[in-house]
Amino acid sequence: MEFRKSRTLTWFSLGLIVVGAVGTVLFVGWLLGEGGRRTSLILILAPFVLIFGLLGLVATLVPLKLRIDEYGLRVRNRRERVSLPDPVPWQVFDAVTIEPKPGEQDKDPYLIVWPKGPVPGLPAERAITRDGAVGFPVVSLGDLTEPPEALAKALRHYAGPLFRETPARHGTG
């Protein structure tokens, strides 16, 4: 099953760009015209809105691909620096969970893989250690178009018993 990147931030960023651009044009017109008149705070802030919109748009252009099927897991997520272009078979993993990163309980949960050994393409600097097992967050569920239930359903189907619905001790099965 293919999972796609959410485009909510893209549309929001484009809206900020339009509002910021129009406001910036009006602000520049005010500066070049009769600068003695009072201007609105909104016009003064417009260039900053434009910059925030551009930054948001750049953030949405980062590639994200996630595929879960009978052959395993395939992920390309530059934001998390995960690059698994070829399917990594399910046998390589001790467990697969959906949970928040440690210390980020109030943020979107992540798909975290718990491999039995080293897997090229998983960034060691982003590793999570729990009970002697090492896990790697591969994608934030907030970045996906599909709801978390769709991801959980695909993992139940393809990963089978490796998918743990709740965080559990790893390396025991």
Secondary structure, DSSP 8 states (H G I E B T S, - for coil): -EE-B--HHHHHHHHHHHHHHHHHHHHHHHHHS-TTS---HHHHHHHHHHHHHHHHHHHHTS-EEEEEETTEEEEEETTTTEEEEEEE-GGGEEEEEEE--TT-TTS--EEEEEESS--TTS-GGG-EEETTEEEEEEEEGGGBSS-HHHHHHHHHHHTGGGEESS---SS--
